[in-house]
Structure formats: structure tokens, C-alpha cells
Amino acid sequence: MVSFQPIRKNPGEIIRSEDWNKIQEDVKKDLEKLEDEIQSLRDYIDSLAKSVTLTNLDSPIGKSYKLDDVIEGEVGSYATTVLGYITRQWVLGKEIGEICKFGILDYFDILYYWAGAEKSDDPCLEISLEYVDGSIYNQPGLIINDWSQLEVKNQFNPYEEYLLSPNERVWYKYSIRNANPDKEVRYVSFNDIDENNSPRIANVIQHVARIRPI
């Protein structure tokens, strides 16, 4: 607070204009400082986020494989049983349909997932968020980069980071934004939408929620 020595006046005495003006200026400065401190606190609260990583996920739909499995119709594997938190993968193959489905039961703003594709020329993935109230949000047209070699980030669906296996096969970390962060998500589903591509999904997801003041 601004250092201020009060000037005591008796009832009926007249206060000098310069004293009155100084009081007003000091009060104004204190209010401006308080407003700045409140805004800084608001900005700090808005920047807080809760991050949750779910590992060893299982799916009631689809078929999972070990990382060192050679999947029918493909050439090679990840040549390891564990890569980071990833221990299994879901692959549908050269057909259209639901690859896998993971339970979440939480609120979040951003969802992170690990994926790769045998081919990546066209959009091959759609992600669906099913909320507890029964409504569904679909994020279609996601391009997944080629898992057989590391590709540069692109403007269509840039990845956040990547993991390389011992034989340099790639897992890419992608993200989507939840269109309804105030709704609790029950399931996230990954859907293959291009029969010419073969996307794979890892058994690890992460979601981040901005902490909202009560």
C-alpha cells in the first residue's frame, strides 16, 4: 500500500485542495494496483490445468495386438513389447469400422492419443466422444502419419511428439479439442473411415482439463 500519513481535521475545518487531491490520487493508485493483482490472479487460475494419463486401456470393441506382433497384411512390427507407456495396439486393417473404444468418465478440454497408419495420404480416422447425457461429438477427417518412417509435421493434422521403436517404427501423439468441455465424457471411440488406410491406436490416452474457478 502507498505510504500515507493522515491529516487530522476537526469538525468544521476546511481541508486544503492539495491535501484532498493527494488523498484522491493515493486512493486511485491503490485501486489500480488492486485491480492489477486481481487480474494477475485470474490469469494464473485460468492457466491451471489438470492432466490425467490412462494406461493399459482395454476396449470392448476391436482386436488388440502386442507391439511385436506382425499383423496380417502388414510388413514388420515395432520389434519391442513396450514403448513408453504403450504396450498394445488396436488395428482394424483394410476395412471401415470402429477400431476401439475406451472408457473415460471425466471432463476435459483436450484429448491426446497415440496413433500411426500404414498409409497416410488421405484422412483415415474419426474420433467420437460419447457424453454421459447420451449426446455424441464427432471429429472426422483426421490424417495419421505413416508408422513405417518418421514424417514431418503437416498443416492438416500436426502431431505433438513422437516415439521411435528400436527398428525406427513410429508412434505419433495427436490431440483434439473437446467441443463440449462442460459435459462428462463416457467413451472415446476411434473409427477407421478409409479402407485404403490402416490406422493403429495405442492403449494410452491423456486428457487435460482447465481448472475452472467455482
Secondary structure by P-SEA (a helix, b strand, c coil): ccbbbbbbbcccccccaaaaaaaaaaaaaaaaaaaaaaaaaaaaaaacbbbbbbcccccccbbbbccccccccccccccccccccccccccccccccccbbbbbcccccbbbbbbcccccccccbbbbbbccccbbbbbccccccccccccccccccccccccccccccbbbbbbbbcccccccccbbbbbbccccbbbbbccbbbbbbccccc
